[in-house]
Amino acid sequence: MAHLRKKLPCCPGDGELRYRGFRGPVHYEIQGEPSTLRPGPARLRGSLSATPEVAEDVFRAGEGLLTLESGTQFRITLLGHSAGSETAYFEMRI
């Protein structure tokens, strides 16, 4: 019998992204509830939307700091981006 995986809630919002040489607004969607994230190996994945140039630049930087609407800050590691796309995919952990 197959195990069904619990579907994580989607937490969208508008926040601020910072990485080497950039600080500006972005829209994000996180799969899971960021407030439940605790120190350790657990992580949440998500995506951010900005201009195609910002999405590509943050992906090339490899990491950044995302401030959520609540004011909470998370370090993010970039996982993927398609050339010309406004979306970059990331992983966040504490």
NORJOMO-V952501 format. One line per field, one symbol per residue. ss: DSSP state (H for helix, E for strand, L for the rest). phi: phi as a letter, one per 20 degrees, with the letter a starting at -180 (. if undefined). burial: 1 if it has 24 or more other C-alpha atoms within 12 Angstrom, else 0. A space follows every 50 residues. Layout:
ss=???
phi=???
burial=???
This chain:
ss=LLLLLLLLLEEEEEEEEEELLEEEEEEEEEELLHHHLLLLLLLEEEEEEL LHHHHHHHHHHLEEEEELLLLLEEEEEEEEELLLLLEEEEEELL
phi=.feeeffffederdbcdcbgnbbafbdccdepegfefcgpffbcdabcdb fgffgffffffnbacddegfnfdcfcdfdaadgneedcdcccbe
burial=00000000001010111110000011111111010000000011111111 00011111100111111100000111111110000111111110
